Each structure stands twice: as structure tokens, then as C-alpha cells.
Amino acid sequence: MLKELMILFFCHTASAVIHSLICNFMISSGLPNAPEYLVILNLDNVLMAYYDTNMKTVEPRQHWLKEMKKEDLDTWENYMQNAPLYQYRLAEDTKSFFQQQTGGFHVIQQITGCEWDDETGGIHSFTIFGYNGEDFIIFDKDTKTWIASTPEAEIAKENFNGKKARTEEFKTYHKNDCPILLKKSFNYAKSVLHRTVLPSVSLLQKTPSSPVSCHATGFYPNRAMMFWRKDREEIHERVVHREMLPNQDGTFQIQIDLNISSVTPEDWRRYDCVFQLSGIKEDVVIGLETSLIRTNCGTCKKSYEVIVLLVLIIIGAIGFTVYKKKKEQPPTSPPETDCELSERLNSETIQDPAHCATSS
Ligand SMILES: *[C@@H]1O[C@H](CO)[C@@H](O)[C@H](O)[C@H]1NC(C)=O
């Protein structure tokens, strides 16, 4: 269910009248480069706020959070001020998760949230605890008890069901707090969540023999398509699609590479790159032209928490097995500069990246 939920929330559809507020808490140990605790709060699949143990306070990631009225802000601030402290509560709650496990890493996730159907008014709230990427115990809304998802979770389940007062807190959160915060937040976020923004599209190339990347960034929502054309026909050969990535400001970016090694200079003008955003009739089209290709490399800056966010998305979407497998391409942060971008494009081939000074 953990996986299905995450997939559901990361791929919401155009017809959605279901709004969601989902908080993802994660404690980890033994994982290199991961903070020991982090909190991600998403509203309708868009990052609202982020916290991890490398930061002092919770960071709002949407400007409308700063425009909230006093009485609404209180609900929100109360919620987020408690997020850093919740680390200890979560650790305490989940102590029994790894009783029999030794060594290696531990990742404990709590996904708590609610969904609101703004047509019927129906509310559905949930809490799922995960251990190392698998569902562990789930709150059953009918019986108001915790149920184990695996035999290993039996002890933890007994433990949870024995804590009546704590279970009451979850019930109150499910029934009152979460729906209230969701509705209040949605009121402010409506105009932002229902907007459509076209991206800026550019062509990037590391060296004259590298593939040309068509890169679109800053678009919203994430229902977008991009492809290369030759003579106005979509092509698939020698084309590599990169995964769509979230930007820090809630918009998205996407990239698609074309290997032009066998394209003669006269044929360049027959190619173009097309970006289409759902709900917008006009496409953004950029022709393959030397003069339009950017290759420069400025100073680079890496964004640590976005890497973490991506790691989390991967954990949620395809399960923890990703850590056990050798990955061909590690997740990288969305580029912020041309330099980072060309660095990312060529991460496999770069021999000496020293000219792109990185800092973290
Ligand atoms: C591009 O295609 C050529 C031949 O079609 C191949 O040799 C080369 O490795 C490809 N480049 C990349 C970066 O995939």
C-alpha cells in the first residue's frame, strides 16, 4: 500500500477533485548522505514544506504559506513547529520495529495524510508505517486499530494497539486536524495549484560530439510531454527521455536527448523539439540550430535537500530494493545552472569535472 499510495500521489490525474495533504516522516540510520530525520509535507502532490536535521527550522516552499491569515497560519505553524520535535516521538513509537534486525541500515517512514473529495465532501484519512521500504503497520479506519502488514510487524502492532492514548491522538488527527489543515491550505493554494505555466525551453550540449538535450524547466502542472521531430514527425531512434523532475519552487523540468552524431549539418534544420503542456493548445517548439545551443559552464551549486527528496521519491515509488541493486544512474539534483545541467548530461563521460567547481 505504501508503494501504491506514493505512486498514486506522484501521478495524479487531470480529473482530480480529490485533494490530499500528506506528510511523510522518515528516520534513517546507516544510510550515507541521508539526514537522520526528514519531513516532507505535500499538498495535492506539491511540496509545501520541508525539514531535515541539517536545517534549523521547517522551510515553507510555497509563497502562499506566507500570505495566510493569522488564524489559519496558527494551525499551520503549530503543525510545522512540531515537525522537528516529532523525530523523538516517531523514534519512540517505532522502537519495536527493528527488534530482531541487526546491523546495516534502518529506514522508518510514517505516511500520514488525508484526502478530501471537494464534490462529495468525503474525507479519507490514513497512517501507514513503513520499515525499510515495506509496509509495516497500518491504521485500520473501520476497527480503529493497527494491523500488521507482515509477520515481522506483529510485535510492533501489539505495541501500538496497547497504547490507547496514542491511538486516540492518531484518530483525532485523522478526523479533525488533517482535514482542517487540508481545507485551509487548499483555499490559499487553489490559484497556485490550478495554474498552468509554460516552461522556458533550451537546447544544451556539452561538446560538439555530445547529444543535444532539449530541456524545459519551470512548467506546471506536471502533465507534460516532450519529443524530438524530424520533418515534423515524432522520432524515437537515438532519443533518450530523462525523468521529469520537480524544481524547488513547485514547478517541473524535463529533458530529452538526441544523439546527433550521424546527422549531417545540412539536415539539422529538419529537426525540432516539441514541448506540450496539458490544457494548453500551443506547443513550445525549438528548432535544432547551432545558434540556439547553449554550452557554457558557470559556477556550480548543488542542492542537497533536493537529492534527498528524489531519494525519497524513489523509495516511495519503487520500493527500497533500489538501494540493494546496483544502479546505472544515481539520482541527481535538478540542475540550477547551465553548468550543472551540462555536468549532469555528461556525468558518465566527464573525466575531470574540476572546472565545474562544486560545493555542497
Ligand atoms: C551516438 O550514436 C553513435 C552511432 O550512432 C554512437 O557511436 C555513440 O556512442 C552515440 N552517442 C551516445 C552519447 O550515445
The ligand as an SDF file (V2000), in Angstrom:
LIG
                    3D

 14 14  0  0  0  0  0  0  0  0999 V2000
   25.5550    8.2600  -30.7450 C   0  0  0  0  0  0  0  0  0  0  0  0
   25.4390    7.3580  -31.8260 O   0  0  0  0  0  0  0  0  0  0  0  0
   26.6750    6.8420  -32.2760 C   0  0  0  0  0  0  0  0  0  0  0  0
   26.4200    5.9890  -33.5150 C   0  0  0  0  0  0  0  0  0  0  0  0
   25.1210    6.0190  -33.9590 O   0  0  0  0  0  0  0  0  0  0  0  0
   27.3360    6.0450  -31.1790 C   0  0  0  0  0  0  0  0  0  0  0  0
   28.5880    5.5600  -31.6130 O   0  0  0  0  0  0  0  0  0  0  0  0
   27.5180    6.9360  -29.9700 C   0  0  0  0  0  0  0  0  0  0  0  0
   28.0470    6.1840  -28.9210 O   0  0  0  0  0  0  0  0  0  0  0  0
   26.2160    7.5730  -29.5660 C   0  0  0  0  0  0  0  0  0  0  0  0
   26.4750    8.5370  -28.5110 N   0  0  0  0  0  0  0  0  0  0  0  0
   25.8960    8.4760  -27.3170 C   0  0  0  0  0  0  0  0  0  0  0  0
   26.2890    9.5030  -26.3280 C   0  0  0  0  0  0  0  0  0  0  0  0
   25.0500    7.6530  -27.0610 O   0  0  0  0  0  0  0  0  0  0  0  0
  1  2  1  0
  1 10  1  0
  2  3  1  0
  3  4  1  0
  3  6  1  0
  4  5  1  0
  6  7  1  0
  6  8  1  0
  8  9  1  0
  8 10  1  0
 10 11  1  0
 11 12  1  0
 12 13  1  0
 12 14  2  0
M  END
$$$$
